[in-house]
């Protein structure tokens, strides 16, 4: 009886180790259900920061919609939420967080292209499932403002 228990325990332990966090984005990885969760991606999706200071517009993404990849590329337009004027010279950081697994991925500091345009590249969303990407925007001489885009990431 003791040998059967040890064998069963070993089999369960191996199954848990193999399943783990998922993560590799392998072709056999289970496709998550993100039904009724997250934002619907479209070019031009815009959110205003929680403090109402700036608006963040994802003008384009490659791939679109954002996908299970180490190399998502987002173009942003950052504007003053009140006047609509482009925000230049800001520090813009994308902070990705894998909601279903409870972990982050590397933050990305945007490159400024001018006239309120910023480029986030590469943005690593390398797991299937729901990702929150917190956009942290600190205008010159201002304080950090935040908004969150939430997308269901699936294989390319």
C-alpha positions in Angstrom: 0.0 0.0 0.0 2.8 2.4 0.9 4.4 1.9 -2.6 1.1 2.8 -4.3 0.8 6.0 -2.2 4.4 7.0 -3.1 3.8 6.3 -6.8 0.6 8.3 -6.8 2.3 11.2 -5.0 5.2 11.1 -7.5 2.7 11.2 -10.4 0.8 14.1 -9.0 4.1 16.0 -8.2 5.3 15.4 -11.8 2.0 16.7 -13.2 2.2 19.8 -11.1 5.8 20.4 -12.1 5.0 20.0 -15.8 1.9 22.3 -15.7 3.6 24.9 -13.4 2.9 28.5 -14.5 2.3 27.6 -18.1 4.4 30.3 -19.6 6.4 29.1 -22.5 3.7 29.9 -24.9 4.0 26.5 -26.4 1.5 25.4 -29.1 -0.1 23.0 -26.6 -0.6 25.6 -23.9 -4.2 25.8 -22.9 -6.0 28.8 -24.4 -7.4 30.9 -21.5 -10.9 32.1 -21.1 -11.0 35.9 -20.9 -14.7 36.1 -21.4 -16.1 39.4 -20.1 -12.6 40.5 -18.9 -10.3 43.1 -20.2 -10.6 45.8 -22.9 -11.5 45.2 -26.5 -8.4 46.3 -28.5 -8.8 48.7 -31.4 -6.4 51.2 -32.8 -7.2 54.5 -31.0 -8.3 53.0 -27.7 -8.0 55.9 -25.2 -8.0 56.0 -21.4 -7.6 59.0 -19.1 -5.4 58.6 -16.0 -7.1 58.1 -12.7 -6.3 61.6 -11.6 -7.7 63.1 -14.9 -4.4 64.8 -15.9 -3.5 63.0 -19.1 -5.1 60.8 -21.8 -3.2 57.8 -23.2 -4.2 56.6 -26.7 -2.8 53.4 -28.2 -2.7 54.6 -31.8 -1.4 51.3 -33.1 0.0 48.0 -31.9 2.0 45.3 -33.6 0.8 42.6 -33.4 -2.8 43.8 -33.2 -4.5 42.9 -31.0 -1.6 42.5 -28.5 -0.5 38.9 -28.6 1.7 36.2 -26.8 5.0 37.6 -27.9 8.2 39.1 -26.5 8.0 41.9 -29.1 4.7 43.7 -28.9 5.2 47.3 -30.2 2.8 50.0 -29.1 2.6 53.6 -30.5 1.0 56.0 -28.0 -0.3 59.5 -28.2 -0.1 61.2 -24.8 -2.3 64.4 -24.4 -3.4 66.8 -21.7 -6.8 65.4 -20.7 -8.3 68.9 -20.4 -6.9 70.8 -23.4 -6.0 67.9 -25.8 -2.5 69.4 -26.3 0.3 66.8 -26.9 2.4 66.1 -23.8 6.0 66.4 -24.7 9.1 65.5 -22.6 7.2 63.1 -20.3 8.6 59.9 -18.7 6.3 57.1 -20.0 6.6 53.6 -18.6 4.6 50.5 -19.4 4.4 48.1 -16.5 2.9 44.7 -17.6 1.2 42.4 -15.1 -0.1 38.8 -15.8 -3.3 38.9 -13.9 -4.2 35.2 -13.9 -0.7 34.1 -12.7 0.1 37.0 -10.4 3.4 38.1 -11.8 4.8 40.9 -13.8 7.2 41.2 -16.8 9.9 43.8 -17.4 8.8 47.4 -17.4 9.5 49.3 -20.6 10.5 53.0 -20.8 9.0 54.6 -23.9 11.0 56.4 -26.5 9.7 59.9 -27.3 9.1 60.5 -31.1 7.8 64.1 -30.7 4.4 65.9 -30.7 3.1 63.7 -27.8 4.0 60.4 -29.6 5.8 57.7 -27.6 6.9 54.2 -28.6 6.8 51.2 -26.3 9.0 48.5 -27.7 9.5 45.7 -27.0 6.6 44.9 -24.6 6.8 41.3 -23.4 3.4 39.7 -23.0 4.8 36.2 -23.3 2.0 34.1 -21.8 -1.6 33.4 -22.9 -4.2 35.1 -20.6 -5.3 38.4 -19.2 -2.6 41.1 -18.9 -2.9 44.5 -17.3 -0.5 47.1 -18.6 -0.2 50.1 -16.3 0.8 53.2 -18.2 2.8 55.5 -15.9 3.1 59.0 -17.3 5.1 61.7 -15.5 5.0 65.0 -17.4 8.0 67.3 -17.1 7.8 69.0 -13.7 4.7 67.0 -12.8 3.7 64.0 -10.8 3.1 60.5 -12.0 -0.3 59.7 -13.4 -1.6 56.1 -14.2 -4.1 54.3 -16.3 -4.4 50.6 -17.0 -5.1 48.8 -20.3 -6.2 45.2 -19.9 -6.0 42.8 -22.8 -6.6 39.1 -23.3 -3.4 37.9 -24.9 -3.6 34.8 -27.2 -1.1 33.1 -29.5 -0.1 34.9 -32.7 
